[in-house]
């Protein structure tokens, strides 16, 4: 840990005490990398906590065009990618 940030947590003091719950959505950049890495091995992969954003939809379309089967469950914020034994290797420019 750097000297600039020596702790692994922060304490915030002052103001009114907060009470309740916060739902943290998935991180786009992490999800896109996880989706891409599924191409490394054939099989079925499920990723949880997937944000419903255009970048994820575009990556799902790209994987689909490479021969993968995509199942998206927006209610559960998950995506399941089934990668064939030999996925395609060319992406269309129009995508």
Backbone as ProteinMPNN parsed JSONL, in Angstrom:
{"seq_chain_A": "XXXXXXXXXXXXXXXXXXXXXXXXXXXXXXXXXXXXXXXXXXXXXXXXXXXXXXXXXXXXXXXXXXXXXXXXXXXXXXXXXXXXXXXXXXXXXXX", "coords_chain_A": {"N_chain_A": [[0.848, -1.167, 0.0], [0.528, 2.227, -0.746], [2.275, 5.082, 0.642], [0.821, 7.324, 0.476], [-1.854, 6.559, 0.58], [-2.392, 4.96, 3.156], [-4.25, 3.189, 4.325], [-6.71, 0.55, 4.185], [-9.311, 1.195, 4.188], [-11.744, 3.852, 4.545], [-12.74, 6.355, 6.832], [-15.534, 8.301, 7.342], [-16.532, 11.226, 8.803], [-18.936, 13.259, 10.557], [-21.848, 15.329, 9.77], [-25.167, 13.994, 9.059], [-26.094, 10.733, 10.187], [-26.002, 8.0, 8.005], [-28.343, 5.628, 6.797], [-29.366, 2.515, 5.5], [-29.478, 0.681, 2.375], [-27.308, 0.044, -0.386], [-27.154, -0.689, -3.765], [-24.688, -2.01, -5.732], [-23.733, -1.75, -9.008], [-22.474, -3.798, -11.723], [-19.147, -3.478, -13.086], [-18.406, -1.984, -16.099], [-15.961, -2.186, -17.603], [-14.707, -4.426, -16.478], [-16.57, -6.469, -17.004], [-16.604, -6.537, -19.829], [-14.024, -7.456, -20.403], [-14.126, -9.978, -19.186], [-16.091, -11.171, -20.77], [-14.775, -11.26, -23.246], [-12.613, -12.973, -22.692], [-13.784, -15.445, -22.52], [-13.591, -16.643, -24.971], [-11.28, -18.083, -24.959], [-11.54, -20.742, -24.269], [-13.532, -23.607, -25.017], [-16.966, -24.02, -24.036], [-19.445, -23.395, -21.447], [-20.195, -20.348, -19.983], [-21.083, -18.304, -17.288], [-21.73, -15.037, -16.36], [-22.181, -12.884, -13.699], [-23.946, -9.999, -12.356], [-24.016, -8.096, -14.441], [-23.959, -5.073, -16.157], [-26.674, -3.371, -17.807], [-25.96, -2.146, -20.549], [-24.994, -0.416, -23.592], [-22.409, -1.142, -24.521], [-22.008, -3.738, -23.541], [-24.039, -5.07, -24.874], [-23.107, -4.77, -27.501], [-20.684, -6.221, -27.396], [-21.743, -8.736, -26.867], [-23.09, -9.171, -29.267], [-20.906, -9.256, -31.033], [-19.557, -11.576, -30.08], [-21.546, -13.41, -30.638], [-21.566, -13.348, -33.436], [-19.169, -14.54, -33.851], [-19.734, -17.105, -33.426], [-20.6, -17.901, -30.924], [-23.103, -18.747, -28.48], [-25.457, -16.695, -26.997], [-27.034, -15.951, -23.986], [-29.065, -13.824, -22.334], [-30.044, -12.552, -19.251], [-31.81, -10.148, -18.154], [-33.298, -9.539, -15.891], [-31.956, -10.835, -13.848], [-29.501, -9.767, -14.124], [-27.476, -11.109, -15.568], [-25.338, -12.9, -17.863], [-24.987, -15.54, -20.127], [-22.605, -17.301, -21.859], [-21.989, -19.451, -24.444], [-19.385, -21.104, -25.771], [-18.22, -22.353, -28.84], [-16.358, -25.317, -29.954], [-14.58, -24.495, -31.953], [-14.44, -21.358, -32.334], [-15.32, -18.542, -34.456], [-12.958, -16.375, -36.174], [-12.887, -13.927, -37.321], [-14.003, -10.656, -37.214], [-16.726, -8.674, -38.244], [-16.431, -5.594, -39.95], [-18.506, -3.734, -39.937], [-19.758, -3.982, -37.543]], "CA_chain_A": [[0.0, 0.0, 0.0], [1.375, 3.411, -0.844], [2.282, 5.961, 1.806], [-0.213, 8.336, 0.258], [-3.1, 5.949, 1.032], [-1.899, 3.861, 3.977], [-5.302, 2.339, 4.88], [-7.543, -0.172, 3.23], [-10.678, 1.706, 4.319], [-11.838, 5.267, 4.87], [-13.767, 6.725, 7.805], [-16.11, 9.611, 7.056], [-17.158, 11.726, 10.018], [-19.69, 14.498, 10.434], [-23.14, 15.272, 9.096], [-26.17, 13.058, 9.569], [-25.776, 9.32, 10.015], [-26.705, 7.385, 6.885], [-28.9, 4.312, 7.065], [-29.998, 1.936, 4.322], [-28.706, -0.22, 1.529], [-26.911, 0.537, -1.702], [-26.849, -1.752, -4.714], [-23.569, -1.64, -6.592], [-23.84, -2.441, -10.29], [-21.231, -4.324, -12.269], [-18.251, -2.55, -13.763], [-18.381, -2.228, -17.541], [-14.659, -2.622, -18.107], [-14.465, -5.798, -16.018], [-17.473, -7.377, -17.716], [-16.171, -6.665, -21.224], [-12.834, -8.324, -20.408], [-14.571, -11.341, -18.886], [-16.786, -11.683, -21.949], [-13.777, -11.548, -24.276], [-11.748, -14.094, -22.311], [-14.488, -16.72, -22.703], [-13.163, -17.223, -26.251], [-10.059, -18.858, -24.763], [-11.821, -22.168, -24.056], [-14.925, -23.957, -25.308], [-17.78, -24.334, -22.86], [-20.532, -22.499, -21.053], [-19.725, -19.423, -18.958], [-22.099, -17.366, -16.814], [-21.177, -13.868, -15.678], [-23.214, -12.234, -12.889], [-23.829, -8.565, -12.071], [-23.679, -7.478, -15.726], [-24.782, -3.88, -16.38], [-27.453, -3.323, -19.045], [-25.454, -0.994, -21.295], [-24.758, -0.662, -25.017], [-21.127, -1.819, -24.745], [-22.208, -5.163, -23.278], [-24.849, -5.552, -25.997], [-22.229, -4.832, -28.673], [-19.768, -7.349, -27.209], [-22.552, -9.946, -27.027], [-23.314, -9.321, -30.709], [-19.63, -9.682, -31.612], [-19.354, -12.981, -29.722], [-22.546, -14.173, -31.388], [-21.098, -13.449, -34.825], [-18.012, -15.442, -33.853], [-20.241, -18.462, -33.252], [-21.023, -18.173, -29.549], [-24.518, -18.603, -28.152], [-25.582, -15.727, -25.914], [-28.303, -15.92, -23.255], [-29.003, -12.69, -21.422], [-31.14, -12.473, -18.293], [-31.755, -8.788, -17.625], [-33.879, -9.523, -14.545], [-30.929, -11.31, -12.904], [-28.243, -9.091, -14.477], [-26.465, -12.11, -15.912], [-25.194, -13.283, -19.262], [-24.365, -16.848, -20.291], [-21.952, -17.4, -23.163], [-21.558, -20.8, -24.791], [-18.343, -20.986, -26.793], [-18.042, -23.617, -29.561], [-14.995, -25.865, -30.0], [-13.773, -23.652, -32.837], [-15.146, -20.108, -32.632], [-14.815, -17.782, -35.592], [-11.788, -15.55, -35.88], [-12.977, -12.655, -38.035], [-15.12, -9.787, -36.844], [-17.149, -7.812, -39.34], [-16.108, -4.192, -39.73], [-19.738, -2.981, -39.726], [-20.19, -4.115, -36.162]], "C_chain_A": [[0.894, 1.23, 0.0], [1.279, 4.249, 0.43], [1.19, 7.011, 1.691], [-1.572, 7.844, 0.762], [-2.762, 4.733, 1.9], [-2.968, 2.903, 4.493], [-6.069, 1.62, 3.784], [-9.014, 0.212, 3.369], [-10.626, 3.176, 4.724], [-12.946, 5.472, 5.896], [-14.227, 8.136, 7.476], [-16.861, 10.05, 8.298], [-17.915, 13.008, 9.728], [-21.018, 14.302, 9.737], [-24.088, 14.291, 9.754], [-25.741, 11.623, 9.284], [-26.627, 8.745, 8.885], [-27.157, 5.987, 7.259], [-29.516, 3.794, 5.777], [-29.059, 1.024, 3.57], [-28.405, 0.449, 0.196], [-26.602, -0.67, -2.573], [-25.754, -1.259, -5.644], [-23.681, -2.448, -7.876], [-22.469, -2.897, -10.761], [-20.425, -3.26, -12.995], [-18.12, -2.938, -15.231], [-17.046, -2.801, -17.999], [-14.319, -4.04, -17.668], [-15.298, -6.792, -16.803], [-17.01, -7.588, -19.153], [-14.942, -7.568, -21.332], [-13.217, -9.771, -20.135], [-15.284, -11.962, -20.075], [-15.782, -12.086, -23.023], [-12.959, -12.797, -23.944], [-12.463, -15.439, -22.427], [-14.077, -17.399, -24.002], [-11.938, -18.129, -26.107], [-10.304, -20.356, -24.592], [-13.276, -22.46, -24.407], [-15.674, -24.269, -24.015], [-18.812, -23.268, -22.596], [-20.065, -21.66, -19.864], [-20.854, -18.474, -18.576], [-21.417, -16.268, -16.014], [-22.343, -13.169, -14.978], [-22.929, -10.74, -12.753], [-23.387, -7.782, -13.307], [-24.557, -6.245, -15.938], [-25.488, -3.939, -17.736], [-27.07, -2.061, -19.81], [-25.117, -1.408, -22.725], [-23.458, -1.419, -25.272], [-21.245, -3.328, -24.534], [-23.022, -5.787, -24.411], [-23.994, -5.717, -27.247], [-21.257, -6.009, -28.569], [-20.512, -8.67, -27.371], [-22.816, -10.213, -28.506], [-22.042, -9.799, -31.404], [-19.378, -11.162, -31.323], [-20.331, -13.883, -30.467], [-22.1, -14.381, -32.832], [-19.855, -14.324, -34.956], [-18.425, -16.885, -33.556], [-20.691, -18.827, -31.851], [-22.54, -18.034, -29.428], [-24.609, -17.718, -26.917], [-26.974, -15.824, -25.302], [-28.192, -14.808, -22.215], [-30.241, -12.672, -20.537], [-31.061, -11.112, -17.611], [-32.303, -8.713, -16.202], [-32.858, -9.936, -13.489], [-29.567, -10.672, -13.156], [-27.132, -10.087, -14.779], [-26.445, -12.353, -17.417], [-24.482, -14.634, -19.289], [-23.863, -16.956, -21.721], [-21.52, -18.847, -23.358], [-20.625, -20.688, -25.983], [-18.178, -22.336, -27.486], [-16.586, -24.085, -29.52], [-14.067, -25.001, -30.851], [-14.546, -22.384, -33.18], [-14.538, -19.425, -33.853], [-13.637, -16.914, -35.184], [-11.791, -14.221, -36.627], [-14.214, -11.893, -37.601], [-15.449, -8.884, -38.026], [-16.885, -6.353, -38.991], [-17.353, -3.393, -39.36], [-20.193, -3.004, -38.274], [-19.726, -2.925, -35.377]], "O_chain_A": [[1.915, 1.254, 0.687], [0.319, 4.135, 1.193], [0.699, 7.523, 2.696], [-2.352, 8.624, 1.309], [-2.836, 3.599, 1.427], [-2.614, 1.871, 5.062], [-6.072, 2.027, 2.623], [-9.872, -0.394, 2.726], [-9.599, 3.673, 5.185], [-13.985, 4.816, 5.822], [-13.415, 9.051, 7.347], [-17.729, 9.329, 8.792], [-17.595, 13.745, 8.795], [-21.287, 13.238, 9.18], [-23.844, 13.816, 10.863], [-25.107, 11.34, 8.267], [-27.833, 8.983, 8.826], [-26.449, 5.253, 7.948], [-30.128, 4.562, 5.035], [-27.994, 0.647, 4.059], [-29.154, 1.304, -0.276], [-25.87, -1.569, -2.159], [-25.886, -0.206, -6.268], [-23.719, -3.678, -7.844], [-21.44, -2.441, -10.262], [-20.973, -2.261, -13.46], [-17.769, -4.071, -15.56], [-17.016, -3.804, -18.713], [-13.697, -4.782, -18.429], [-14.799, -7.837, -17.221], [-17.025, -8.717, -19.641], [-14.841, -8.363, -22.266], [-12.698, -10.687, -20.773], [-15.104, -13.146, -20.36], [-15.925, -13.141, -23.642], [-12.65, -13.589, -24.834], [-11.804, -16.479, -22.431], [-14.204, -18.618, -24.122], [-11.599, -18.862, -27.036], [-9.382, -21.156, -24.752], [-14.157, -21.647, -24.126], [-15.087, -24.723, -23.032], [-19.028, -22.364, -23.403], [-19.596, -22.198, -18.862], [-21.509, -17.904, -19.449], [-20.629, -16.538, -15.108], [-23.371, -12.896, -15.598], [-21.814, -10.281, -13.003], [-22.507, -6.925, -13.235], [-25.783, -6.357, -15.902], [-24.954, -4.495, -18.696], [-27.756, -1.042, -19.736], [-24.975, -2.593, -23.026], [-23.415, -2.265, -26.165], [-20.643, -4.106, -25.274], [-22.73, -6.898, -24.854], [-24.143, -6.699, -27.974], [-21.034, -6.715, -29.552], [-19.977, -9.618, -27.946], [-22.768, -11.361, -28.947], [-22.106, -10.663, -32.277], [-19.024, -11.917, -32.228], [-19.978, -14.99, -30.875], [-22.247, -15.473, -33.38], [-19.531, -14.792, -36.047], [-17.579, -17.773, -33.447], [-21.122, -19.956, -31.617], [-23.171, -17.294, -30.183], [-23.93, -17.954, -25.918], [-27.976, -15.783, -26.016], [-27.335, -14.848, -21.332], [-31.364, -12.767, -21.033], [-30.345, -10.937, -16.625], [-31.827, -7.914, -15.396], [-32.893, -9.442, -12.362], [-28.591, -10.998, -12.481], [-26.001, -9.94, -14.315], [-27.4, -12.053, -18.133], [-23.505, -14.849, -18.571], [-24.609, -16.728, -22.673], [-20.781, -19.401, -22.544], [-21.017, -20.24, -27.06], [-18.015, -23.356, -26.817], [-15.697, -23.342, -29.103], [-12.903, -24.803, -30.503], [-15.232, -22.333, -34.2], [-13.398, -19.693, -34.232], [-13.356, -16.742, -33.998], [-10.813, -13.474, -36.576], [-15.327, -12.419, -37.619], [-14.556, -8.394, -38.717], [-17.097, -5.934, -37.852], [-17.271, -2.468, -38.552], [-20.939, -2.127, -37.84], [-19.987, -2.837, -34.178]]}, "name": "protein", "num_of_chains": 1, "seq": "XXXXXXXXXXXXXXXXXXXXXXXXXXXXXXXXXXXXXXXXXXXXXXXXXXXXXXXXXXXXXXXXXXXXXXXXXXXXXXXXXXXXXXXXXXXXXXX"}
